[in-house]
Amino acid sequence: MIELIFGGARSGKSRLAEKLADESGLAVTYIATGQALDAEMSARIEQHQQRRPAHWGLLEEPLQLARVLREQAAPDKCLLVDCLTLWLSNLLLLDDQARLEAERDALLACLGTLPGRILLVSNETGLGVVPLGELSRRYVDQAGWLHQALAERCQRVIFTLAGLPMLLKGDPL
């Protein structure tokens, strides 16, 4: 089963995904896409690390998400990807549109073929004002298009707000 869990910053989306992964009864591998490029991001990563159970596997992959998912997915595993918008940011910062499209297309293509349970965490960025900068607008556009394409392919889609899950598609929690 593939699930998309998204919401705004500090909405509770990662905690919900971690709870679902823990309750799955499957071996969990956490796929982290963030990079500790500054002190603030390092602190965020450390906070996530402290919250995760020690027995979970961890893979850090900022760019080649589809490759890692294909390599790691198994019927007896739960893969938790946190987060897609950091992954998208990493690709946008490469300033290589062909690479962005290839990685996005590879992710979308592989989803229907993956065994096991896949939890995808992402930030909803389209509910605020239109950003002033070109890169920020590209980011919001790309994230919105990615979320639409993922929602079509996922069996369950959950929007989180104030720590509360709102089911948009699929079976109730």
VMD Tcl script that draws the C-alpha trace (Angstrom):
set ca {
  {0.00 0.00 0.00}
  {1.25 3.47 -0.88}
  {0.18 6.38 1.29}
  {0.74 10.12 0.95}
  {0.72 12.10 4.18}
  {1.04 15.82 3.72}
  {0.38 19.05 5.54}
  {1.99 22.34 6.48}
  {5.09 22.89 8.55}
  {4.76 21.37 12.02}
  {1.35 19.93 11.17}
  {2.11 16.49 12.63}
  {2.61 14.70 9.31}
  {5.95 13.09 10.22}
  {4.68 11.96 13.62}
  {1.63 10.40 11.98}
  {3.78 8.60 9.40}
  {6.10 7.34 12.14}
  {3.10 6.11 14.15}
  {1.67 4.27 11.13}
  {5.06 2.74 10.36}
  {5.51 1.60 13.96}
  {2.01 0.10 14.06}
  {2.47 -1.71 10.73}
  {4.25 -4.66 12.35}
  {6.73 -4.60 9.47}
  {10.45 -3.93 9.46}
  {10.77 -0.17 8.95}
  {13.35 1.67 6.89}
  {13.34 5.45 7.15}
  {14.47 7.15 3.95}
  {15.66 10.66 4.76}
  {15.95 13.17 1.95}
  {17.08 16.20 3.96}
  {20.63 17.42 4.03}
  {22.30 19.11 7.00}
  {23.47 22.17 5.08}
  {23.19 24.55 8.05}
  {22.77 24.50 11.82}
  {18.99 24.88 11.71}
  {18.56 21.90 9.39}
  {21.01 19.87 11.47}
  {18.83 20.53 14.53}
  {15.69 19.44 12.64}
  {17.38 16.24 11.50}
  {18.57 15.51 15.04}
  {15.02 16.01 16.36}
  {13.71 13.45 13.87}
  {16.52 11.02 14.72}
  {15.80 11.18 18.44}
  {12.13 10.42 17.86}
  {12.69 7.30 15.73}
  {13.06 3.84 17.25}
  {16.68 2.66 17.26}
  {15.81 -0.61 15.49}
  {14.54 1.14 12.33}
  {16.83 1.13 9.34}
  {17.98 4.46 7.92}
  {18.97 5.46 4.41}
  {19.86 8.99 3.46}
  {19.15 9.79 -0.18}
  {18.72 13.39 -1.29}
  {18.25 12.77 -5.05}
  {17.76 9.20 -6.33}
  {14.60 8.34 -4.46}
  {13.11 5.96 -7.04}
  {16.31 3.90 -7.12}
  {16.34 3.52 -3.33}
  {12.65 2.63 -3.21}
  {13.09 -0.07 -5.87}
  {16.13 -1.48 -4.03}
  {14.54 -1.46 -0.57}
  {10.86 -2.29 -1.07}
  {9.82 -5.78 0.01}
  {6.53 -7.41 1.04}
  {7.67 -7.56 4.68}
  {8.93 -3.95 4.86}
  {7.54 -0.50 5.49}
  {9.47 2.33 3.84}
  {8.91 5.81 5.25}
  {10.12 8.65 3.02}
  {10.51 11.99 4.80}
  {10.18 14.21 2.94}
  {9.29 14.66 -0.70}
  {9.46 18.43 -0.72}
  {13.03 18.38 0.62}
  {13.84 15.89 -2.15}
  {12.19 18.22 -4.65}
  {14.17 21.19 -3.28}
  {17.41 19.24 -3.64}
  {16.59 18.59 -7.29}
  {15.52 22.18 -7.98}
  {18.78 23.49 -6.53}
  {20.73 21.42 -9.06}
  {19.22 23.75 -11.69}
  {18.89 20.85 -14.13}
  {15.32 20.60 -15.42}
  {16.03 17.33 -17.26}
  {17.34 15.71 -14.06}
  {14.32 16.98 -12.08}
  {11.91 15.55 -14.64}
  {13.80 12.23 -14.88}
  {13.85 11.71 -11.10}
  {10.19 12.77 -10.71}
  {9.09 10.52 -13.57}
  {11.10 7.61 -12.17}
  {9.42 8.05 -8.78}
  {5.93 8.18 -10.26}
  {6.62 5.19 -12.52}
  {7.97 2.93 -9.78}
  {5.20 3.49 -7.23}
  {2.76 1.01 -8.74}
  {5.41 -1.72 -8.77}
  {6.63 -1.56 -5.18}
  {5.78 -4.33 -2.73}
  {5.19 -3.69 0.96}
  {3.98 -0.50 2.57}
  {5.24 2.89 1.45}
  {4.60 6.06 3.48}
  {5.40 9.30 1.67}
  {5.61 12.50 3.73}
  {5.45 15.89 2.06}
  {4.85 19.57 2.84}
  {1.79 21.31 1.47}
  {3.00 24.65 0.19}
  {0.10 25.79 -1.98}
  {-2.19 27.19 0.71}
  {-0.34 30.46 1.26}
  {0.45 33.52 -0.77}
  {2.20 33.21 -4.12}
  {5.95 33.56 -3.45}
  {7.78 36.55 -4.90}
  {10.93 34.79 -6.12}
  {11.15 32.70 -9.30}
  {12.77 29.71 -7.57}
  {10.12 29.78 -4.82}
  {7.32 29.89 -7.40}
  {8.90 26.97 -9.29}
  {9.10 25.05 -6.01}
  {5.43 25.65 -5.15}
  {4.37 24.72 -8.69}
  {6.48 21.57 -8.78}
  {5.29 20.49 -5.32}
  {1.66 21.00 -6.29}
  {2.02 19.01 -9.50}
  {3.91 16.26 -7.66}
  {1.21 16.01 -4.98}
  {-1.53 15.76 -7.61}
  {0.30 12.98 -9.45}
  {1.05 11.13 -6.22}
  {-2.53 11.40 -4.97}
  {-3.70 9.68 -8.15}
  {-1.33 6.77 -7.52}
  {-1.69 6.37 -3.75}
  {-4.27 4.13 -2.10}
  {-4.56 6.49 0.84}
  {-4.02 10.25 1.07}
  {-4.04 12.04 4.42}
  {-3.81 15.77 5.05}
  {-2.64 16.73 8.54}
  {-3.51 19.92 10.35}
  {-2.74 20.70 14.00}
  {-1.72 17.07 14.51}
  {-5.07 15.80 13.24}
  {-5.30 13.54 10.21}
  {-7.95 14.35 7.62}
  {-8.58 11.45 5.25}
  {-8.85 12.59 1.65}
  {-8.71 9.21 -0.07}
  {-8.77 5.55 0.92}
  {-9.56 3.47 3.96}
  {-9.95 5.19 7.35}
  {-7.08 5.01 9.81}
}
mol new
graphics top color blue
foreach p $ca { graphics top sphere $p radius 0.5 }
foreach p [lrange $ca 0 end-1] q [lrange $ca 1 end] { graphics top cylinder $p $q radius 0.2 }
display resetview
